Amino acid sequence: MRVACLAIGLSLWAGLLMALEIEDHRVYPGTGADTLHILSTADLDVFDPYLRAFQTRRPGVTLDYTVVSSAQLHRAIRDGARFDLAISSAMDLQFQMANDGLARDYTSDRTAALPDWARWRDQVFAFTAEPAVVLLSAQRFHDLPLPRTRQDLITLLRDYPERFQGAVGTYDVRISGLGYLFATQEARSTDAFWRLSEVMGRLQPQLFCCSGQMIDDVAQGRLAMAYNVLGSYATDRLSQESGGPVHILRMQDFANVMLRTALIPQTADNTAGAGAFIDMLAELALRDAAGDWPLPPLRQSGDDPPLDFGPIRLGPALMVYLDPLNRRAFLDEWENAMEQR
């Protein structure tokens, strides 16, 4: 009977995975009977050190790690998928799930040590602060001044349209949860967002679901520029891969800073393991420097602007653009700007 039940459980789990549009999946076998099922938007090559670090602390736990888009993660948890931990770059969708009662409470000494702005009602926990950046191909910009503000960027695109025609990349915010978050928060904070969108729209921009392909295309010279790329991915990826030199710029007029968050779904089976993983992330979130970890801590150091320069805050304001009418109105305006013919 035990074998039959296990076979049924594995079959159901395989069926669940098949229903998701999976970008990557890996199992890290442990020495014991416990398994921690993690659904995440973090690329495996970026998050692998965190998974291995947890397993060093708890070698008995098998880690089953599934990578999906933020929209897929949101849909899966809302549909009742049985994952123990949900980790996402789309803080607005995470906040909405917690607000709708889909997240469990969790408290510990480590989560209590997080700043108030990095947790929400002991349900959503931020563990990184990752800025949106602009990537520029050094080859394409070899004779041009590097833009420091959005107005600088608008001026360059207007003055040299032949150089940037078909060579500008950004998120397709209709399918990218993180792209939509960056775009809506930027639109709220600076009028330059819509002016820049209209200028990019005249250049037949390339639209992407994810940061990774944009980073690769700039490094390989297929794009001259990628806008609102996740800075942590750009730094990690460009330090490992070959390609042309790339400038990574954080705009000085306004910078979006995304807080990557984790929550325990109501459907979680291994809540103890999920809590232990959150404790590890909370501990790493408060380290003083990035060190060898691919993702940055909550605290900012070095030459970048401080964290209070353009962060996106956890709170009800995140849900404004998740309202269906507001979302449709925003997407209509975005499509008019970005898809000019």
Residue pairs with C-beta under 8 A, 6 or more apart in sequence:
16 81
16 82
17 25
17 66
20 66
20 68
20 72
20 76
20 81
21 68
21 69
21 72
22 66
22 67
22 68
23 43
23 67
23 68
23 69
24 43
24 44
24 66
24 67
25 64
25 65
25 66
25 67
26 44
26 65
27 62
27 63
27 64
27 65
28 51
28 52
28 55
28 62
28 63
28 64
28 65
29 62
30 55
30 58
30 59
30 60
30 61
30 62
30 63
31 59
31 60
32 59
32 60
32 61
32 62
33 60
34 60
34 61
34 62
34 270
34 273
35 61
35 62
35 63
35 64
35 270
36 61
36 62
36 63
36 64
36 84
36 85
36 270
36 273
36 274
36 277
37 64
37 66
37 82
37 83
37 84
37 85
37 269
37 270
38 51
38 63
38 64
38 65
38 66
38 83
38 84
38 85
38 86
38 87
38 277
39 66
39 68
39 73
39 76
39 77
39 81
39 83
39 85
39 86
39 87
40 47
40 65
40 66
40 67
40 68
40 73
40 85
40 86
40 87
40 88
41 67
41 68
41 69
41 70
41 73
41 87
41 88
41 89
41 90
41 177
41 178
42 67
42 87
42 89
42 260
42 295
43 67
43 212
43 233
44 65
44 67
45 236
46 232
46 233
46 236
46 294
46 295
47 65
47 87
47 294
47 295
49 292
49 293
49 294
50 280
50 281
50 284
50 293
50 295
51 63
51 65
53 280
54 61
54 63
54 276
54 277
54 280
55 61
55 63
57 276
57 280
58 273
58 276
61 273
66 83
68 76
69 175
69 176
69 177
69 209
69 210
70 88
70 89
70 90
70 93
70 176
70 177
70 178
71 90
71 93
71 175
71 176
71 177
73 86
73 88
73 90
73 93
74 88
74 90
74 93
74 96
74 97
74 177
76 83
77 83
77 86
77 97
77 102
77 265
77 267
78 97
78 100
78 102
80 267
81 265
81 267
82 265
82 267
82 268
82 269
83 265
83 267
83 268
84 264
84 265
84 268
84 269
84 270
84 271
84 273
84 274
85 262
85 263
85 264
85 265
85 268
85 274
85 277
85 278
86 94
86 97
86 262
86 263
86 264
86 265
87 260
87 261
87 262
88 94
88 177
88 260
88 261
89 130
89 177
89 178
89 181
89 230
89 258
89 260
90 177
90 178
90 180
90 181
91 124
91 126
91 181
91 258
91 259
91 260
91 261
91 312
91 314
91 318
92 177
92 180
92 181
92 184
92 318
92 319
92 321
92 322
93 177
93 322
94 124
94 261
94 263
95 120
95 124
95 314
95 315
95 316
95 318
95 319
96 318
96 319
96 322
97 103
97 263
97 265
98 120
98 121
98 123
98 124
98 263
99 316
99 319
101 266
102 265
102 266
103 123
103 124
103 263
103 264
103 265
103 266
104 123
104 263
104 264
104 265
104 266
104 268
104 271
105 121
105 122
105 123
106 122
106 123
106 125
106 264
106 271
106 274
106 275
106 278
107 122
108 275
108 278
108 279
108 282
110 278
110 279
110 282
110 283
111 119
111 122
111 125
111 278
111 279
111 282
113 282
113 286
114 125
114 126
114 282
114 285
114 286
114 298
115 298
117 126
117 311
117 313
117 314
118 125
118 126
118 127
118 259
118 285
118 298
118 314
119 125
119 126
119 314
120 314
120 315
123 263
123 264
124 261
124 262
124 263
124 314
125 261
125 262
125 263
125 278
125 281
125 282
126 259
126 260
126 261
126 285
126 298
126 314
127 260
127 261
127 262
127 281
127 282
127 284
127 285
127 295
127 298
128 232
128 259
128 260
128 285
128 295
128 296
128 297
128 298
129 257
129 258
129 259
129 296
129 297
129 298
129 299
129 300
129 307
129 311
130 230
130 231
130 232
130 257
130 258
130 259
130 260
130 295
130 296
131 231
131 250
131 255
131 256
131 257
131 258
131 304
131 310
132 182
132 186
132 228
132 229
132 230
132 231
132 255
132 256
132 257
132 258
133 228
133 229
133 230
133 231
133 234
133 248
133 249
133 250
134 147
134 153
134 225
134 226
134 227
134 228
134 229
134 248
134 249
134 250
134 251
135 214
135 215
135 218
135 223
135 225
135 226
135 229
135 234
135 246
135 247
135 248
135 249
136 146
136 147
136 218
136 224
136 225
136 246
136 247
136 249
137 218
137 219
137 221
137 223
137 224
137 225
137 244
137 246
137 247
138 244
138 245
138 246
138 247
139 221
139 244
139 245
140 163
140 167
140 221
140 224
140 225
141 224
141 247
144 156
144 160
145 152
145 156
146 247
146 249
147 153
147 155
147 156
147 249
147 251
148 249
148 251
148 252
148 253
149 192
149 251
149 252
149 253
150 190
150 192
150 193
150 195
150 196
150 251
150 253
150 254
151 192
151 253
153 196
153 227
153 251
154 192
154 195
154 196
154 199
156 164
157 164
157 168
157 196
157 199
157 200
157 203
158 199
161 202
161 203
163 224
164 203
164 224
164 225
165 203
165 204
166 203
166 204
166 205
166 206
167 203
167 206
167 222
167 223
167 224
167 225
168 200
168 203
168 205
168 206
168 223
168 224
168 225
168 226
168 227
169 205
169 206
169 207
169 208
169 214
169 217
169 218
169 223
169 225
169 226
169 227
170 179
170 200
170 205
170 206
170 207
170 208
170 214
170 226
170 227
170 228
170 338
171 178
171 179
171 180
171 182
171 183
171 207
171 208
171 209
171 228
172 179
172 207
172 208
172 209
173 179
173 180
173 183
173 331
173 334
174 180
174 331
174 335
175 209
176 208
176 209
176 210
178 211
178 230
178 258
179 209
179 228
180 321
181 258
181 312
182 228
182 256
182 258
183 193
183 228
183 330
183 334
184 320
184 321
184 330
185 256
185 312
186 193
186 228
186 254
186 256
187 193
187 194
187 330
189 254
189 310
190 253
190 254
192 253
192 254
194 333
194 337
196 227
197 334
197 337
197 338
198 337
198 340
200 227
200 337
200 338
201 337
201 338
201 339
201 340
202 340
205 338
206 217
206 223
207 338
208 214
211 229
211 230
211 233
211 234
212 233
212 237
214 223
214 226
214 229
215 226
215 229
215 233
215 234
215 237
215 238
215 246
216 237
216 241
216 243
217 223
217 226
218 224
218 225
218 226
218 246
219 237
219 238
219 241
219 242
219 243
219 244
219 246
220 243
220 244
221 243
221 244
228 256
230 258
231 248
231 250
232 294
232 295
232 296
234 246
234 248
235 248
236 294
238 246
238 248
250 304
250 305
252 305
254 310
255 305
255 309
255 310
256 310
256 312
257 307
257 309
257 310
257 311
257 312
258 312
259 298
259 311
259 312
259 314
260 295
261 314
262 277
262 278
262 281
264 271
264 274
264 275
264 278
268 274
284 293
284 297
285 297
285 298
286 297
286 298
286 299
287 293
287 297
287 299
288 297
288 299
288 301
289 297
289 301
290 296
290 297
290 301
298 307
299 307
300 306
300 307
312 318
320 326
321 327
321 330
